[in-house]
Amino acid sequence: MSAQDPRAPAMTLDLKGLLCPLPVVKVAQAVKKIAVGDTIEAVATDPGVLADVPAWARTSGNEVVAIERLDGQIRFVVRRLT
């Protein structure tokens, strides 16, 4: 019997190469498809997401769980709260 890891994201998005505002638009669309409490993990290359994703999360009532830069890419995790 294998249970899904509760920390595993419900969805993973590859947003590399997309420029503002597309990464935030894609996250906003995706968050509507997951259950409240679930997370989305995404990787983007546009440094604008460092400001845009937390701003979107605040205004939409969701939470940025993690955000980090890795070799020119930005990985972030968003939890749906509403």
N, C-alpha and C positions, 0 to 999 in steps of 0.2 A: 504494500500500500504506500503510494508516494503522494504526499500532500504538497501542494504548491508552496514555495517559500513565501511567507507573508510579506517579506521585505522586497520581493521581486516586483518590478514595475508591471502594471497591467498592460502597458503599451510602450513601445520604443519607437522614437521618431528619428529619422536621419534628415537633418535640416542643413547639412553641409552645402555650401554654395548659394544658399538662399539669402537675399538681402532684405533688410527692413522694408516693409513691415511683415514680410511673409513668414518668418519663423514664429512670430507671436500669433499671427492669424492661424497657422497650422496647429499650434498648441491649443488655442482657444476652441478650434473645431474639434480636436481630439478629446479634450477634457469632457466634452458633452457626451462622449461615447463610453466613458468608464464610470464605474460606480463611485459614489461618495466614499471617500476614505482611500481609494486606490490612487496609484501614482503613475505618472508618465515620465520616462527617462528620455532625454533628447540630447543630440549632439549637433552643434551649429558651428559655423566658422565666422559669422558676422559678429564682431565685438559689440555691436549695438544691443545684442540680447542681454548683456550684463546689466544694462539699465532697463531695457524694455520689458523683459520677462518679470522682474520683481514689481515693476510699476503695474503691469497687467494683472499680476496676482493680487496686489492690494486692491485694485479697483473692481476685480471680479469676485473677490471673496475667497480666493484660493491661496495656497501656501507654496512658497519655494522652499523645498526641503534641503536642497544642496545646489551649489553652483561653483564650478571650478574650471580653470584654464588648464589645458593639457596640450602641449605641442601645437599651438596655433588653433586648437579647437576648444570650444566651450561645452562642457557637459553640465546639464542641469536636470533636476528632478522636481516635478511639480505634483503636489497632492491636491486632489479635488475635495473641497470642503463644503460646497453647496450644490 
